[in-house]
Amino acid sequence: MEGIPSDRDSMAKTSSSGGRAHLRKEFLNRFVDGESFRETLTSWLEDLVEHNAGGATFDSPFERIGLQKFDYALEGVRFSSCSMWEAFWGEGHNAMPFYVSSLYDRNLKFYPAEKVLAKGKTGRLCASAIMLKNPRHPQGKWDDVVELALLRPCYDYNDSYPNLSLVSEALFFAIRVMIARSVSKSSVRTSLNYVFVLVLNSQCGSVVRVEGDLNKMDFDLNTNNVYKYAASWFQNYSRIAISPVERIWNKLGNANWGDVGARQALYATFHSIAQFAGMPRNTIEDLAAVHGSRLQARKVERNLTDKNSSSYDHNNDNTKMNMFQHRTASPEIVELHEESIKLDCSRKTVKLEVGDVVLLEDSDSQNGYLVNKVMSDGEIPYYISSRVENPGEDLFLYASPTRHRWSPHGRT
C-alpha cells in the first residue's frame, strides 16, 4: 500500500545506515595524524586571519548575556566544597556519571588520569578529557568524550587567540569526537552536533567550539588523504567559535573563579555536561535569580533603598534564598563590614631568610614550616617551605604585614 514502507525499504535503510557507519569508523581509524591535518588546514586559517585583519577572526562561543547569567548563577557556589554537578544536577543524591581521563598522543587512547599520575607517565600526554562512565569500556572510547582540554605551554596570556597551530590541533580533536559520536549506538550522542575543546596553559586559556552537520562531509575512502576531506568540511560546513585568551589561574595554580577566563571554561563544561545529562534540576535562571535577591538585600543594608517599598518582595527574597541556603553559607564573594577590614598599615612585611622556621598555630594544631627558598612576584615576598615534620612536601608560604595573615597556601 502507498505510504507504508515495505520490508525491503526498511532493509535498504538499515543497510545504508550500516554502510555509512562503517565508512565513518574506517575514516576515523585513518584520521590519526594531527600534523598532517594541520598542514592541510593552515593556509585556510591564515587566509581567515588576513581577511579579518584588524578585527576578530572568530566569533565568541557565548553571548555576553548568557555568560553574565551564568556568572550570577555561580555567585553562591563554593567550588572548594561543591562541584558544578552538585550545584546544578546532583542535589546530593545523584552520583556524578563522569570521570577524568588522559589521552596519549602515541596511540590516541584514553587512560584513567589517576593511574597515569600514579605511575608518573605524563610525558606523552596530549590532552585530558571529561568522560562519561562506560562499564563496558572502562578505559573510555572517543564517543564517551564529554569535553576535551589541551594543555599547551606555548602561548602567552598576552596573545589574543591561541596560535593557528593550536587552533588546528583543537579542530583535529573536535572532529574526532564528532565522528565518533555520529557512529555511536546511543541515539543521544548521534544527535549531538557540537563539541567544546579547551586550550590551556598553566595560567590562562581559551574555549574552542565546533559545530556542524557531518552528513555534509565526504567520507571517501578511495583516497589516502582523509585530511583533505576533513579540512574541506571545516571550510564549507562548520561553525568555529573561539574565545580570546583569558587568565584562569593565579601564580599559585589556584583558579580565579570570578574572572571571565574561568567563567568561560566553566560555561563550556556546563554545556558539555548538559549534552549528556540533560537540563539541570537547578537551572541557570533559578540560581541567577538569587543574585537579584542578594543585591537587593545589600542595598537595604546600605540604606540605598527602602525595605518597606513595594519594589522589595519579602516572600520572593526568602523563598529564593532558602532554596540554595546550603550552597550560599560560605560564598566565594562575601561582603565584609568596614570595621572588620581595618588593618594596621604601619607594620612592615616580615622578611624571612632561608633556614628560618615559622610556627603557625590554629585551634586544632601547631605546625612548623622551614623556609627553603625566598621568591617574589614584584610586590610581596613568598617562600617555598616544607613542614618540619614532613620535609618532602613543598608548600607556598605567604606573609603579610599582620600576624594573622601567615599561611601555607598550596603545594608546589
Helices and strands as residue ranges (DSSP letters): H 7-30, H 34-51, H 64-73, G 74-76, H 84-85, I 86-90, E 98-104, E 110-112, H 113-119, E 125-132, G 142-144, E 145-151, H 164-182, H 187-190, E 194-200, E 204-212, G 214-216, H 226-237, E 238-242, E 246-247, H 260-277, H 284-301, H 314-323, H 325-328, G 338-341, E 357-361, E 366-376, E 381-387, E 390-398, G 403-405, E 407-411
